[in-house]
Every structure is written in structure tokens, then in C-alpha cells.
Amino acid sequence: MPRTKPLAAFRAAFLTAALALGACASPEYHLLPPPTPVARAPSPAASLAVADISLPSYAEALEIAVLTETGAVTLEDNALWADTPRRALTRQLVAALQQRLSGRIGAEPWPGFDGPALRVEVVVDRMIGAPAKPLEFAGQYIVTAPGSGRITASNRFAITIPPQGDGYDALLAAHALAIDALADRVAASVTGRPAS
């Protein structure tokens, strides 16, 4: 009889711990939405290769990085990228450039013996936001002609995307819009037209 209360307390504690573990064991995986459709411009380059985007270490993590009110960056254990961020963002930039430019556009490694006419490299210094908060996206892109090694464009960018709603899907939607805005600038550098 004296054991009843300790046993009941143990069962309650065990059930609470099991429920907590169950909640932690089911993270949500989030995808980038497709690029926004835009008008395609003729490109003077027949082909364009996109190098893997270079990201800050916090943006490389599978856990979605969030900027807190104190300015600290936290990684959300239960909100994950459905793909590695570097691959997802690089593929997003390829798709966005394919919508904006004529010619062959692909990610490196280039899938052919005839190399690309131009190569785009993006180095990101900052890519951070939070649900219901703006996304800050800054860095530099460089366009080169691999055959000659000549730099045809080298520009810094600082893009702020307003909140797209609450939740992590909205935060990744802001990431996609930031890549769209970067694609506008890269396409403008390639074609010599002003960015839209």
C-alpha cells in the first residue's frame, strides 16, 4: 500500500518524459517555394554556370537559423530545411536565372565538355531573419568568363525582404524572394539591362 503513491508519481513522470521526447522526435521539414515567374531577356552569353553559394556557417545548418530580439542567432531544432541550405539556395538561384535569361544555365559541376561562357559565384555575408520579421540578405556576386578569367561584373548587394507572414514556411518564402531579387541583379549584369 505505501508504494502506490511513488509508483503513480513515477508513471506520471515517465508519461510526461515520453510525451516530451515524442514532441522532439517529430521536426518539421520546410521547402523553398518555386521562383516567381518573370519575363525572360535575351542573354549575350550562350551558357552560364552557377557555383555553389557560399553561406555563413549558421546558414549552412539544417536547422533553420533565426535572429532573436537580442541579436543572437538560434538554430530551431524542430524546424529544418528539407534539403541542405547550400544546395537548395543554389538550385533556387539556377531556377530563377533560367526564368530570366535565355541560354543554358546550370549548377556546377558543368555537365558537358564545352565549358560555360560565364560563371556566377555568390558569397553571402548575412542571410538571417525570423518568422514575422524581415529577412536580411547581403554579400557579393562575381561574374567571370572562365575561358579568359576576366571578371565581367562584381557587385555587392544588400537586400531586405519584408515579413511574408508567420511561421517557418513564411521565413523560407522570404529566402526565395531574396534569391529572386539577387537573380534580377545578376541577370541585369549579364544583359546590361537595369534590374527590375
Backbone torsions as a table, in degrees:
resi	resn	phi	psi	omega
1	MET	NA	-43.2	-179.9
2	PRO	-63.5	-20.0	-177.1
3	ARG	-79.8	-11.4	-173.1
4	THR	-61.2	-47.4	-176.8
5	LYS	-66.6	-46.5	177.3
6	PRO	-62.0	-36.8	179.2
7	LEU	-66.7	-41.6	178.2
8	ALA	-64.7	-40.4	178.5
9	ALA	-65.1	-40.3	178.2
10	PHE	-62.8	-43.8	179.6
11	ARG	-62.3	-42.4	179.4
12	ALA	-63.8	-42.2	179.3
13	ALA	-66.3	-39.6	179.2
14	PHE	-63.6	-43.2	179.9
15	LEU	-64.0	-42.0	178.5
16	THR	-61.9	-44.1	179.4
17	ALA	-65.4	-39.4	179.5
18	ALA	-65.4	-40.8	178.3
19	LEU	-65.5	-39.9	178.6
20	ALA	-64.2	-42.5	177.9
21	LEU	-64.5	-38.8	179.0
22	GLY	-63.0	-39.1	178.7
23	ALA	-66.5	-38.6	-178.9
24	CYS	-73.2	-23.8	-174.4
25	ALA	-83.7	-0.6	-176.4
26	SER	-122.8	70.1	177.8
27	PRO	-70.5	157.2	175.6
28	GLU	-97.0	138.3	178.6
29	TYR	-107.2	132.8	-173.3
30	HIS	-119.8	140.2	179.4
31	LEU	-106.3	153.1	168.6
32	LEU	-74.6	139.3	173.6
33	PRO	-71.8	161.6	179.8
34	PRO	-65.3	157.6	178.9
35	PRO	-61.4	153.2	178.0
36	THR	-72.1	129.0	178.9
37	PRO	-63.8	137.3	177.9
38	VAL	-141.4	170.9	177.5
39	ALA	-74.8	139.3	-179.7
40	ARG	-88.2	140.2	178.6
41	ALA	-110.8	146.1	174.8
42	PRO	-65.0	137.8	-178.4
43	SER	-107.6	135.9	176.5
44	PRO	-69.9	-16.8	179.8
45	ALA	-98.3	133.8	-178.9
46	ALA	-72.4	-24.9	-177.7
47	SER	-151.9	152.5	-175.6
48	LEU	-143.5	125.4	177.0
49	ALA	-103.3	140.6	178.8
50	VAL	-111.9	118.3	177.2
51	ALA	-73.5	157.6	174.4
52	ASP	-55.0	130.8	179.1
53	ILE	-66.5	132.6	176.9
54	SER	-87.8	119.5	-175.4
55	LEU	-113.8	154.3	169.5
56	PRO	-62.2	156.2	-174.4
57	SER	-59.2	-37.9	-179.4
58	TYR	-65.4	-30.3	-179.7
59	ALA	-82.4	-10.2	177.6
60	GLU	-82.1	-18.8	-174.5
61	ALA	-69.0	148.8	175.0
62	LEU	-67.7	-30.2	174.9
63	GLU	-70.7	136.0	-179.1
64	ILE	-68.4	127.5	-179.7
65	ALA	-82.3	136.3	-177.2
66	VAL	-131.4	136.8	176.4
67	LEU	-89.8	123.9	-178.7
68	THR	-87.0	172.5	179.8
69	GLU	-61.7	-28.1	-178.4
70	THR	-84.0	-4.7	-177.8
71	GLY	92.7	0.2	176.9
72	ALA	-81.8	152.8	176.4
73	VAL	-102.5	128.3	175.9
74	THR	-118.6	153.2	177.0
75	LEU	-108.4	125.3	-174.9
76	GLU	-84.0	110.9	-176.6
77	ASP	-63.9	-29.7	-175.8
78	ASN	-103.3	8.0	176.5
79	ALA	-130.8	104.9	-172.6
80	LEU	-117.8	152.5	168.8
81	TRP	-67.7	141.8	177.0
82	ALA	-78.0	-15.6	175.9
83	ASP	-135.8	168.0	175.2
84	THR	-64.1	136.7	-176.3
85	PRO	-55.8	-41.3	-178.7
86	ARG	-60.3	-48.4	-179.9
87	ARG	-65.7	-45.0	-178.5
88	ALA	-60.6	-45.7	-177.7
89	LEU	-71.9	-36.2	177.0
90	THR	-64.6	-46.2	178.7
91	ARG	-64.1	-35.0	177.7
92	GLN	-64.4	-41.0	178.6
93	LEU	-66.9	-40.4	176.8
94	VAL	-59.0	-48.5	-179.0
95	ALA	-62.9	-40.1	179.7
96	ALA	-66.3	-39.6	178.4
97	LEU	-70.2	-34.0	177.0
98	GLN	-61.9	-32.4	177.9
99	GLN	-76.4	-22.4	-173.8
100	ARG	-99.8	-23.6	-173.2
101	LEU	-127.6	146.1	170.5
102	SER	-80.2	170.1	-179.9
103	GLY	95.0	175.1	-178.9
104	ARG	-85.6	129.9	-180.0
105	ILE	-132.2	130.5	-179.5
106	GLY	-154.8	164.7	177.1
107	ALA	-83.5	152.4	173.0
108	GLU	-75.0	149.8	2.2
109	PRO	-71.6	140.6	-177.2
110	TRP	-65.3	128.7	-172.5
111	PRO	-88.5	58.2	178.9
112	GLY	-175.5	166.1	179.3
113	PHE	-78.0	-34.7	177.3
114	ASP	-81.7	114.8	-175.9
115	GLY	-67.7	165.6	179.5
116	PRO	-70.8	152.6	176.9
117	ALA	-72.3	-35.3	179.9
118	LEU	-134.7	156.4	179.0
119	ARG	-133.5	135.8	178.8
120	VAL	-112.5	129.3	174.9
121	GLU	-121.6	132.5	-179.3
122	VAL	-121.4	126.2	175.5
123	VAL	-114.3	116.4	-176.9
124	VAL	-96.1	126.2	176.1
125	ASP	-90.7	-31.6	-174.9
126	ARG	-151.7	127.6	173.9
127	MET	-149.4	92.8	-171.1
128	ILE	-153.4	145.4	176.9
129	GLY	-163.8	-157.5	177.7
130	ALA	-160.4	156.5	174.9
131	PRO	-54.8	135.1	-179.3
132	ALA	65.7	17.1	177.1
133	LYS	-129.1	160.9	177.6
134	PRO	-66.3	155.3	173.5
135	LEU	-103.7	130.1	177.4
136	GLU	-102.9	127.9	-175.6
137	PHE	-136.3	114.4	-176.1
138	ALA	-144.0	152.3	178.8
139	GLY	165.7	-144.9	-177.2
140	GLN	-147.1	142.6	170.7
141	TYR	-121.3	146.9	-178.7
142	ILE	-130.9	129.1	177.0
143	VAL	-109.5	125.3	-179.7
144	THR	-125.6	159.7	171.7
145	ALA	-101.3	103.8	-173.8
146	PRO	-57.0	-33.2	-178.4
147	GLY	-61.2	-42.0	-177.5
148	SER	-104.0	-18.2	-174.8
149	GLY	80.1	5.4	-176.9
150	ARG	-74.8	136.9	173.7
151	ILE	-84.4	119.9	-179.9
152	THR	-94.7	-21.7	176.5
153	ALA	-158.5	142.3	175.7
154	SER	-149.6	108.8	-174.2
155	ASN	-136.7	141.5	172.2
156	ARG	-86.2	154.4	177.9
157	PHE	-138.0	148.8	173.7
158	ALA	-141.9	108.2	-172.9
159	ILE	-120.0	132.0	174.4
160	THR	-118.5	124.0	179.3
161	ILE	-105.2	125.5	179.5
162	PRO	-66.6	162.6	-179.8
163	PRO	-55.7	139.0	179.2
164	GLN	-103.5	9.8	-178.8
165	GLY	128.9	-172.0	179.4
166	ASP	-90.6	157.7	173.2
167	GLY	91.8	170.0	-175.5
168	TYR	-77.2	-27.4	173.9
169	ASP	-62.2	-39.2	178.0
170	ALA	-66.8	-37.2	178.2
171	LEU	-65.8	-41.4	177.4
172	LEU	-70.8	-28.5	172.8
173	ALA	-62.5	-37.3	176.4
174	ALA	-66.6	-38.2	174.8
175	HIS	-58.9	-43.8	-179.4
176	ALA	-64.4	-40.6	178.0
177	LEU	-66.0	-34.1	176.9
178	ALA	-64.6	-40.8	177.2
179	ILE	-66.4	-38.7	175.4
180	ASP	-57.8	-45.8	-179.6
181	ALA	-63.9	-38.6	176.6
182	LEU	-65.9	-41.4	178.5
183	ALA	-60.6	-37.1	175.7
184	ASP	-58.3	-43.0	-177.5
185	ARG	-71.4	-41.5	178.1
186	VAL	-64.7	-44.7	179.3
187	ALA	-61.2	-39.4	177.6
188	ALA	-63.3	-38.4	178.6
189	SER	-67.3	-36.0	-178.6
190	VAL	-73.6	-41.4	-175.4
191	THR	-90.3	-16.6	-175.6
192	GLY	80.0	9.9	177.8
193	ARG	-97.0	155.8	177.5
194	PRO	-67.6	147.4	178.5
195	ALA	-67.9	142.9	-179.5
196	SER	-78.8	NA	NA
